[in-house]
Structure formats: structure tokens, C-alpha cells
Amino acid sequence: MVMGDPGYYGRFGFRTRDGLVLPGVPAKYFQALSFDGSSPRGEVRCHDGFDAQG
């Protein structure tokens, strides 16, 4: 999974996936790449350490 420019990451096979959500991030910028053809689904939650502000 990556969060970034679809034009850039799309060149490497990353795509938006129906049912895969990172709350607060526009769907077009949250993408995943499957290595086995499966499509992950659900709401992604990052570790609290990524919310640190300083």
C-alpha cells in the first residue's frame, strides 16, 4: 500500500482498490499492489506513532 500520486505509483502497478480505505485520505491517493492477485479490503489503521506531531 502507498499513499501518493496515482500517476507516479500507477507506473509500478499500484491501483486504487474498491473496499480498501484509509480514513481521511482521498481514495485516488491510497493505492495497493497485489502480489498474488487477491484484493485486500477493509479500513486501514496506522500505528499511533504515525500521528505524532512535533
PyMOL Python script that loads the backbone (N, CA, C, O; Angstrom):
from pymol import cmd

cmd.read_pdbstr("""\
ATOM      1  N   MET A   1       0.824  -1.156   0.000  1.00  0.00           N
ATOM      2  CA  MET A   1       0.000   0.000   0.000  1.00  0.00           C
ATOM      3  C   MET A   1       0.882   1.237   0.000  1.00  0.00           C
ATOM      4  O   MET A   1       1.936   1.268   0.635  1.00  0.00           O
ATOM      5  N   VAL A   2       0.436   2.249  -0.718  1.00  0.00           N
ATOM      6  CA  VAL A   2       1.116   3.539  -0.754  1.00  0.00           C
ATOM      7  C   VAL A   2       0.070   4.644  -0.724  1.00  0.00           C
ATOM      8  O   VAL A   2      -1.091   4.441  -1.078  1.00  0.00           O
ATOM      9  N   MET A   3       0.510   5.804  -0.295  1.00  0.00           N
ATOM     10  CA  MET A   3      -0.321   6.992  -0.363  1.00  0.00           C
ATOM     11  C   MET A   3       0.470   8.008  -1.177  1.00  0.00           C
ATOM     12  O   MET A   3       1.529   8.471  -0.753  1.00  0.00           O
ATOM     13  N   GLY A   4      -0.052   8.345  -2.342  1.00  0.00           N
ATOM     14  CA  GLY A   4       0.682   9.268  -3.189  1.00  0.00           C
ATOM     15  C   GLY A   4       0.035   9.471  -4.536  1.00  0.00           C
ATOM     16  O   GLY A   4      -1.116   9.094  -4.755  1.00  0.00           O
ATOM     17  N   ASP A   5       0.784  10.068  -5.429  1.00  0.00           N
ATOM     18  CA  ASP A   5       0.308  10.430  -6.761  1.00  0.00           C
ATOM     19  C   ASP A   5       0.008   9.193  -7.597  1.00  0.00           C
ATOM     20  O   ASP A   5       0.902   8.385  -7.852  1.00  0.00           O
ATOM     21  N   PRO A   6      -1.252   9.038  -8.030  1.00  0.00           N
ATOM     22  CA  PRO A   6      -1.609   7.873  -8.833  1.00  0.00           C
ATOM     23  C   PRO A   6      -0.841   7.803 -10.149  1.00  0.00           C
ATOM     24  O   PRO A   6      -0.558   6.705 -10.629  1.00  0.00           O
ATOM     25  N   GLY A   7      -0.498   8.931 -10.737  1.00  0.00           N
ATOM     26  CA  GLY A   7       0.261   8.931 -11.983  1.00  0.00           C
ATOM     27  C   GLY A   7       1.650   8.344 -11.804  1.00  0.00           C
ATOM     28  O   GLY A   7       2.169   7.671 -12.695  1.00  0.00           O
ATOM     29  N   TYR A   8       2.239   8.597 -10.667  1.00  0.00           N
ATOM     30  CA  TYR A   8       3.577   8.072 -10.395  1.00  0.00           C
ATOM     31  C   TYR A   8       3.521   6.590 -10.004  1.00  0.00           C
ATOM     32  O   TYR A   8       4.179   5.756 -10.627  1.00  0.00           O
ATOM     33  N   TYR A   9       2.740   6.268  -8.979  1.00  0.00           N
ATOM     34  CA  TYR A   9       2.708   4.891  -8.486  1.00  0.00           C
ATOM     35  C   TYR A   9       2.005   3.924  -9.431  1.00  0.00           C
ATOM     36  O   TYR A   9       2.251   2.719  -9.383  1.00  0.00           O
ATOM     37  N   GLY A  10       1.127   4.448 -10.293  1.00  0.00           N
ATOM     38  CA  GLY A  10       0.464   3.594 -11.274  1.00  0.00           C
ATOM     39  C   GLY A  10       1.446   2.942 -12.239  1.00  0.00           C
ATOM     40  O   GLY A  10       1.176   1.863 -12.766  1.00  0.00           O
ATOM     41  N   ARG A  11       2.584   3.592 -12.471  1.00  0.00           N
ATOM     42  CA  ARG A  11       3.605   3.017 -13.361  1.00  0.00           C
ATOM     43  C   ARG A  11       4.189   1.734 -12.807  1.00  0.00           C
ATOM     44  O   ARG A  11       4.751   0.930 -13.551  1.00  0.00           O
ATOM     45  N   PHE A  12       4.058   1.538 -11.506  1.00  0.00           N
ATOM     46  CA  PHE A  12       4.610   0.345 -10.858  1.00  0.00           C
ATOM     47  C   PHE A  12       3.546  -0.700 -10.555  1.00  0.00           C
ATOM     48  O   PHE A  12       3.834  -1.721  -9.930  1.00  0.00           O
ATOM     49  N   GLY A  13       2.318  -0.445 -10.998  1.00  0.00           N
ATOM     50  CA  GLY A  13       1.243  -1.419 -10.825  1.00  0.00           C
ATOM     51  C   GLY A  13       0.302  -1.135  -9.670  1.00  0.00           C
ATOM     52  O   GLY A  13      -0.645  -1.892  -9.457  1.00  0.00           O
ATOM     53  N   PHE A  14       0.530  -0.080  -8.925  1.00  0.00           N
ATOM     54  CA  PHE A  14      -0.373   0.258  -7.831  1.00  0.00           C
ATOM     55  C   PHE A  14      -1.671   0.803  -8.397  1.00  0.00           C
ATOM     56  O   PHE A  14      -1.671   1.559  -9.369  1.00  0.00           O
ATOM     57  N   ARG A  15      -2.791   0.407  -7.773  1.00  0.00           N
ATOM     58  CA  ARG A  15      -4.123   0.840  -8.194  1.00  0.00           C
ATOM     59  C   ARG A  15      -4.980   1.071  -6.960  1.00  0.00           C
ATOM     60  O   ARG A  15      -4.728   0.506  -5.896  1.00  0.00           O
ATOM     61  N   THR A  16      -6.001   1.914  -7.121  1.00  0.00           N
ATOM     62  CA  THR A  16      -6.986   2.022  -6.048  1.00  0.00           C
ATOM     63  C   THR A  16      -7.763   0.710  -6.002  1.00  0.00           C
ATOM     64  O   THR A  16      -7.937   0.051  -7.027  1.00  0.00           O
ATOM     65  N   ARG A  17      -8.218   0.341  -4.838  1.00  0.00           N
ATOM     66  CA  ARG A  17      -8.949  -0.926  -4.670  1.00  0.00           C
ATOM     67  C   ARG A  17     -10.280  -0.644  -3.997  1.00  0.00           C
ATOM     68  O   ARG A  17     -10.326  -0.048  -2.921  1.00  0.00           O
ATOM     69  N   ASP A  18     -11.367  -1.077  -4.637  1.00  0.00           N
ATOM     70  CA  ASP A  18     -12.683  -0.939  -4.018  1.00  0.00           C
ATOM     71  C   ASP A  18     -12.677  -1.645  -2.675  1.00  0.00           C
ATOM     72  O   ASP A  18     -12.245  -2.793  -2.568  1.00  0.00           O
ATOM     73  N   GLY A  19     -13.157  -0.958  -1.656  1.00  0.00           N
ATOM     74  CA  GLY A  19     -13.251  -1.577  -0.342  1.00  0.00           C
ATOM     75  C   GLY A  19     -12.010  -1.413   0.515  1.00  0.00           C
ATOM     76  O   GLY A  19     -12.004  -1.854   1.664  1.00  0.00           O
ATOM     77  N   LEU A  20     -10.968  -0.798   0.001  1.00  0.00           N
ATOM     78  CA  LEU A  20      -9.757  -0.545   0.782  1.00  0.00           C
ATOM     79  C   LEU A  20      -9.720   0.950   1.092  1.00  0.00           C
ATOM     80  O   LEU A  20      -9.635   1.775   0.183  1.00  0.00           O
ATOM     81  N   VAL A  21      -9.782   1.291   2.369  1.00  0.00           N
ATOM     82  CA  VAL A  21      -9.966   2.675   2.776  1.00  0.00           C
ATOM     83  C   VAL A  21      -8.937   3.073   3.834  1.00  0.00           C
ATOM     84  O   VAL A  21      -8.659   2.318   4.765  1.00  0.00           O
ATOM     85  N   LEU A  22      -8.386   4.258   3.672  1.00  0.00           N
ATOM     86  CA  LEU A  22      -7.576   4.890   4.712  1.00  0.00           C
ATOM     87  C   LEU A  22      -8.325   6.164   5.078  1.00  0.00           C
ATOM     88  O   LEU A  22      -8.285   7.137   4.325  1.00  0.00           O
ATOM     89  N   PRO A  23      -9.017   6.177   6.236  1.00  0.00           N
ATOM     90  CA  PRO A  23      -9.851   7.321   6.603  1.00  0.00           C
ATOM     91  C   PRO A  23      -9.078   8.640   6.535  1.00  0.00           C
ATOM     92  O   PRO A  23      -7.932   8.732   6.975  1.00  0.00           O
ATOM     93  N   GLY A  24      -9.733   9.655   5.974  1.00  0.00           N
ATOM     94  CA  GLY A  24      -9.139  10.973   5.871  1.00  0.00           C
ATOM     95  C   GLY A  24      -8.288  11.196   4.639  1.00  0.00           C
ATOM     96  O   GLY A  24      -7.771  12.293   4.427  1.00  0.00           O
ATOM     97  N   VAL A  25      -8.138  10.155   3.817  1.00  0.00           N
ATOM     98  CA  VAL A  25      -7.321  10.262   2.602  1.00  0.00           C
ATOM     99  C   VAL A  25      -8.225  10.031   1.388  1.00  0.00           C
ATOM    100  O   VAL A  25      -8.943   9.033   1.340  1.00  0.00           O
ATOM    101  N   PRO A  26      -8.198  10.935   0.414  1.00  0.00           N
ATOM    102  CA  PRO A  26      -8.999  10.707  -0.803  1.00  0.00           C
ATOM    103  C   PRO A  26      -8.630   9.363  -1.442  1.00  0.00           C
ATOM    104  O   PRO A  26      -7.454   9.019  -1.561  1.00  0.00           O
ATOM    105  N   ALA A  27      -9.645   8.625  -1.842  1.00  0.00           N
ATOM    106  CA  ALA A  27      -9.451   7.262  -2.351  1.00  0.00           C
ATOM    107  C   ALA A  27      -8.439   7.184  -3.486  1.00  0.00           C
ATOM    108  O   ALA A  27      -7.693   6.208  -3.571  1.00  0.00           O
ATOM    109  N   LYS A  28      -8.394   8.190  -4.365  1.00  0.00           N
ATOM    110  CA  LYS A  28      -7.491   8.097  -5.515  1.00  0.00           C
ATOM    111  C   LYS A  28      -6.020   8.131  -5.116  1.00  0.00           C
ATOM    112  O   LYS A  28      -5.162   7.729  -5.902  1.00  0.00           O
ATOM    113  N   TYR A  29      -5.713   8.604  -3.910  1.00  0.00           N
ATOM    114  CA  TYR A  29      -4.325   8.682  -3.471  1.00  0.00           C
ATOM    115  C   TYR A  29      -3.876   7.489  -2.627  1.00  0.00           C
ATOM    116  O   TYR A  29      -2.692   7.361  -2.315  1.00  0.00           O
ATOM    117  N   PHE A  30      -4.811   6.621  -2.258  1.00  0.00           N
ATOM    118  CA  PHE A  30      -4.468   5.435  -1.464  1.00  0.00           C
ATOM    119  C   PHE A  30      -4.572   4.227  -2.373  1.00  0.00           C
ATOM    120  O   PHE A  30      -5.659   3.883  -2.838  1.00  0.00           O
ATOM    121  N   GLN A  31      -3.443   3.582  -2.627  1.00  0.00           N
ATOM    122  CA  GLN A  31      -3.374   2.518  -3.624  1.00  0.00           C
ATOM    123  C   GLN A  31      -2.664   1.288  -3.077  1.00  0.00           C
ATOM    124  O   GLN A  31      -1.919   1.366  -2.100  1.00  0.00           O
ATOM    125  N   ALA A  32      -2.904   0.171  -3.712  1.00  0.00           N
ATOM    126  CA  ALA A  32      -2.279  -1.080  -3.293  1.00  0.00           C
ATOM    127  C   ALA A  32      -1.802  -1.854  -4.513  1.00  0.00           C
ATOM    128  O   ALA A  32      -2.279  -1.661  -5.631  1.00  0.00           O
ATOM    129  N   LEU A  33      -0.860  -2.721  -4.260  1.00  0.00           N
ATOM    130  CA  LEU A  33      -0.323  -3.612  -5.284  1.00  0.00           C
ATOM    131  C   LEU A  33      -0.405  -5.029  -4.746  1.00  0.00           C
ATOM    132  O   LEU A  33       0.134  -5.321  -3.678  1.00  0.00           O
ATOM    133  N   SER A  34      -1.068  -5.905  -5.470  1.00  0.00           N
ATOM    134  CA  SER A  34      -1.207  -7.292  -5.048  1.00  0.00           C
ATOM    135  C   SER A  34      -0.145  -8.149  -5.719  1.00  0.00           C
ATOM    136  O   SER A  34       0.085  -8.042  -6.924  1.00  0.00           O
ATOM    137  N   PHE A  35       0.487  -8.982  -4.942  1.00  0.00           N
ATOM    138  CA  PHE A  35       1.490  -9.894  -5.490  1.00  0.00           C
ATOM    139  C   PHE A  35       0.898 -11.230  -5.915  1.00  0.00           C
ATOM    140  O   PHE A  35       1.512 -11.965  -6.688  1.00  0.00           O
ATOM    141  N   ASP A  36      -0.298 -11.548  -5.411  1.00  0.00           N
ATOM    142  CA  ASP A  36      -0.877 -12.858  -5.719  1.00  0.00           C
ATOM    143  C   ASP A  36      -2.252 -12.773  -6.379  1.00  0.00           C
ATOM    144  O   ASP A  36      -2.937 -13.787  -6.511  1.00  0.00           O
ATOM    145  N   GLY A  37      -2.662 -11.571  -6.795  1.00  0.00           N
ATOM    146  CA  GLY A  37      -3.942 -11.421  -7.472  1.00  0.00           C
ATOM    147  C   GLY A  37      -5.113 -11.166  -6.546  1.00  0.00           C
ATOM    148  O   GLY A  37      -6.203 -10.834  -7.014  1.00  0.00           O
ATOM    149  N   SER A  38      -4.916 -11.313  -5.233  1.00  0.00           N
ATOM    150  CA  SER A  38      -6.006 -11.040  -4.304  1.00  0.00           C
ATOM    151  C   SER A  38      -6.161  -9.533  -4.138  1.00  0.00           C
ATOM    152  O   SER A  38      -5.246  -8.763  -4.433  1.00  0.00           O
ATOM    153  N   SER A  39      -7.318  -9.133  -3.668  1.00  0.00           N
ATOM    154  CA  SER A  39      -7.569  -7.713  -3.477  1.00  0.00           C
ATOM    155  C   SER A  39      -7.904  -7.458  -2.015  1.00  0.00           C
ATOM    156  O   SER A  39      -8.966  -7.870  -1.548  1.00  0.00           O
ATOM    157  N   PRO A  40      -7.019  -6.787  -1.283  1.00  0.00           N
ATOM    158  CA  PRO A  40      -7.295  -6.524   0.128  1.00  0.00           C
ATOM    159  C   PRO A  40      -8.497  -5.607   0.277  1.00  0.00           C
ATOM    160  O   PRO A  40      -8.747  -4.752  -0.573  1.00  0.00           O
ATOM    161  N   ARG A  41      -9.241  -5.791   1.365  1.00  0.00           N
ATOM    162  CA  ARG A  41     -10.419  -4.980   1.644  1.00  0.00           C
ATOM    163  C   ARG A  41     -10.409  -4.611   3.114  1.00  0.00           C
ATOM    164  O   ARG A  41      -9.891  -5.348   3.953  1.00  0.00           O
ATOM    165  N   GLY A  42     -10.988  -3.465   3.410  1.00  0.00           N
ATOM    166  CA  GLY A  42     -11.164  -3.053   4.788  1.00  0.00           C
ATOM    167  C   GLY A  42     -10.636  -1.653   5.032  1.00  0.00           C
ATOM    168  O   GLY A  42     -10.175  -0.960   4.125  1.00  0.00           O
ATOM    169  N   GLU A  43     -10.723  -1.269   6.289  1.00  0.00           N
ATOM    170  CA  GLU A  43     -10.240   0.046   6.694  1.00  0.00           C
ATOM    171  C   GLU A  43      -8.844  -0.105   7.280  1.00  0.00           C
ATOM    172  O   GLU A  43      -8.634  -0.912   8.186  1.00  0.00           O
ATOM    173  N   VAL A  44      -7.914   0.646   6.784  1.00  0.00           N
ATOM    174  CA  VAL A  44      -6.526   0.581   7.234  1.00  0.00           C
ATOM    175  C   VAL A  44      -6.338   1.562   8.378  1.00  0.00           C
ATOM    176  O   VAL A  44      -6.808   2.699   8.334  1.00  0.00           O
ATOM    177  N   ARG A  45      -5.648   1.101   9.387  1.00  0.00           N
ATOM    178  CA  ARG A  45      -5.339   1.956  10.530  1.00  0.00           C
ATOM    179  C   ARG A  45      -3.846   1.856  10.776  1.00  0.00           C
ATOM    180  O   ARG A  45      -3.300   0.760  10.908  1.00  0.00           O
ATOM    181  N   CYS A  46      -3.195   2.996  10.837  1.00  0.00           N
ATOM    182  CA  CYS A  46      -1.755   3.035  11.068  1.00  0.00           C
ATOM    183  C   CYS A  46      -1.465   3.091  12.564  1.00  0.00           C
ATOM    184  O   CYS A  46      -2.313   3.499  13.358  1.00  0.00           O
ATOM    185  N   HIS A  47      -0.271   2.681  12.932  1.00  0.00           N
ATOM    186  CA  HIS A  47       0.168   2.754  14.319  1.00  0.00           C
ATOM    187  C   HIS A  47       0.083   4.198  14.802  1.00  0.00           C
ATOM    188  O   HIS A  47       0.293   5.125  14.020  1.00  0.00           O
ATOM    189  N   ASP A  48      -0.220   4.395  16.073  1.00  0.00           N
ATOM    190  CA  ASP A  48      -0.357   5.735  16.631  1.00  0.00           C
ATOM    191  C   ASP A  48       0.903   6.586  16.455  1.00  0.00           C
ATOM    192  O   ASP A  48       0.820   7.814  16.431  1.00  0.00           O
ATOM    193  N   GLY A  49       2.060   5.948  16.333  1.00  0.00           N
ATOM    194  CA  GLY A  49       3.296   6.685  16.152  1.00  0.00           C
ATOM    195  C   GLY A  49       3.315   7.524  14.886  1.00  0.00           C
ATOM    196  O   GLY A  49       4.052   8.507  14.802  1.00  0.00           O
ATOM    197  N   PHE A  50       2.503   7.143  13.892  1.00  0.00           N
ATOM    198  CA  PHE A  50       2.450   7.925  12.663  1.00  0.00           C
ATOM    199  C   PHE A  50       1.613   9.191  12.820  1.00  0.00           C
ATOM    200  O   PHE A  50       1.608  10.046  11.934  1.00  0.00           O
ATOM    201  N   ASP A  51       0.902   9.316  13.948  1.00  0.00           N
ATOM    202  CA  ASP A  51       0.109  10.507  14.213  1.00  0.00           C
ATOM    203  C   ASP A  51       0.889  11.550  15.001  1.00  0.00           C
ATOM    204  O   ASP A  51       0.364  12.623  15.297  1.00  0.00           O
ATOM    205  N   ALA A  52       2.130  11.247  15.340  1.00  0.00           N
ATOM    206  CA  ALA A  52       2.931  12.164  16.155  1.00  0.00           C
ATOM    207  C   ALA A  52       3.135  13.496  15.446  1.00  0.00           C
ATOM    208  O   ALA A  52       3.388  13.546  14.243  1.00  0.00           O
ATOM    209  N   GLN A  53       3.025  14.532  16.189  1.00  0.00           N
ATOM    210  CA  GLN A  53       3.253  15.874  15.653  1.00  0.00           C
ATOM    211  C   GLN A  53       4.290  16.566  16.509  1.00  0.00           C
ATOM    212  O   GLN A  53       4.317  16.389  17.727  1.00  0.00           O
ATOM    213  N   GLY A  54       5.116  17.326  15.898  1.00  0.00           N
ATOM    214  CA  GLY A  54       6.157  17.943  16.712  1.00  0.00           C
ATOM    215  C   GLY A  54       6.742  19.084  16.127  1.00  0.00           C
ATOM    216  O   GLY A  54       7.633  19.693  16.718  1.00  0.00           O
TER     217      GLY A  54
END
""", "prot")
cmd.dss("prot")
cmd.show_as("cartoon", "prot")
cmd.util.cbc("prot")
cmd.orient("prot")
